[in-house]
Amino acid sequence: MLTLQDIFGGHFMAEVADPYAAYARLRRETPVVLVDLPLQPGYLVTRYDDVIRVLKDAALYSSRANAKGIGLVMGKTILEMDGHEHTRHRNIVSMAFVPRALQGTLPGVIAEIAHTMIERFAGDGRADLVSQFTRTFPLRVIAHIIGVPIADYDAFKRWSLELIGFADDPAKGFAAAATLVDYLRPIVERARPGRGAPTEAVLPGDLLSTLTHAEVDGHRLSDEEVYSFLRLLLPAGSDTTYRLIGSTLFALLTHPDQLDAVRADRSQLDRAVDEALRWEAPVQFAARETTAETTLGGVTLPEGAQVLTALGAANRDPSRFPDPDRFDMHRQSSDHVAFGFGRHFCLGSHLARIEATTALNALFNRLPNLRLAPAHETRIVGLAFRSPNRLPVVFDAK
C-alpha cells in the first residue's frame, strides 16, 4: 500500500514544494487509490468529477470521518455532523458569517486591523509579509468577531497550527488543544449567563455570547461543546485565510502583468483571489466515510471506507480547467472546490474573501512599488495546507 511519503515525498504537514505532478499522475493512472494515511488507510480521490460526487452525496459519503481525524483533538464539531444535527449546530453560528452580517462596521474594523499592522513596518522599506502580516492578521479578525481577547497572537497561532497538524504529531496536537481550553475557560466562564459580568472584550451580541446562550433541542450548549466550537472557529477562521492572502500575494508578485492590472483596477482583486483559491487551495483535503458499499472511479469501496478528496488535485484537473497549472485571474471558470462543496461548504468563505481583498488593498495602498525582495527565495509549500513559507518584499518607504 502506498504512503503519502511514497506519493508526495513528505507527510501531511511537510513543506512539500510541488504535489501537483503527483496529483496529475494519480488522475491519469489511479484516480481512486488506497493509501496508508497517518491515522488509518483511506482512498485518495483526485479527479474533479469524483471529488464533486463524494462531496455532493452526504448520504453515501458521511462527514463522520472527521470524528476519527481532526475531531480527536477539536472535539465534536459541525465538521463531523450530518443531516439535521449538522444543520441545527451550524445554524447557531451561520448568521454571523452571511454577507449581510459582514457589512455595517465590520469592514472598517478589518481595514483598521490591517492598517495598524502595516504601520509597524511601512517605514522600513522591507518586510516579510508572512511573519509580519499574513500569519496573524486573520486571527485578529476572527478573535474580534467571536469576542475572544488574545494577548499573544504569535503564541495563539502556534497552538492553532499544532492542533490542526496533530496527525503528524499527536502529542503536540493534544497538548495544544488542552492549552487552548485552559486559555479559553475563564473567557467562556465570564460569558456564560448568570456567571458574572462580561468583560469589556466580551460584549452582548458577539459570537461568544451567541454560543454561550445557544440551545439545541431545548438544551444549552455545554462548556465542552462551546470549547469545540471555539477550537474549530479560531484556527479555521484564521489559518485558511492567512494562507489565501499569502498565496494571492505570491501569485500577483510573480505575475507582474496581472499585478499591474490589479493596481490599475482594484475591482480585479476579486478575480485574483478567486483564481488563487483554485490555483493553490489553502486546504488540500476533505475527509468522508462511506455509509454503504459503492463504486467510485472504477474502484469498489466497502462500507465504512475512509475517503480523502484531494481538493487541490480537483482544482487542477485539466478536464475542468484548461492549462490548470497557470495562474490566470482572467480565467472564466470559477467552479473550484477550495471551499468544499455541498452542505459542508466553508462557513467562512464570504469573510475570507472580504479579509483577503481588504488586506491586499491596504498593502498596495500603504507599500508603494511593492515587489519581491531580490535574491531571496520564496515559494508556496505544503501538502495538507499550502501557502508561502515566507514573503520577503521591498517597497518605497514613505
Buried (B, 14 or more C-beta within 10 A) or exposed (E): EBEBEEBBBBBBBBEBBEBBEBBBEBBEEBBBBBBEBBBEEBBBBBBBBBBBBBBEBBEBBBBBBBBBBBBBBBBBBBBBBBEEBBEBBBEBBEEBBEEEBBEEEBBEBBBBBBBEBBEEBBEEEEBBBBBBBBBBBBBBBBBBBBBBEBEEBEEBBBBBBBBBBBBBBBEBBBBBBEBBBEBBEEBBEBBBEEEEEBEEBBEEEBBBBBBBBBEEEEEBBEBEBBBBBBBBBBBBBBBBBBBBBBBBBBBBBBBEEBBEBBBEEEEBBBBBBBBBBBBBBBBBBBBBBBBEEBEBBEBEBEEEBBBBBBBBBBBBBEEBBEEBEEBBBEBEEEEBBBBBBBBBEBBBBBBBBBBBBBBBBBBBBBBEEBEBBEEEEBEBBBBBBBBBBBBBBBBEEE
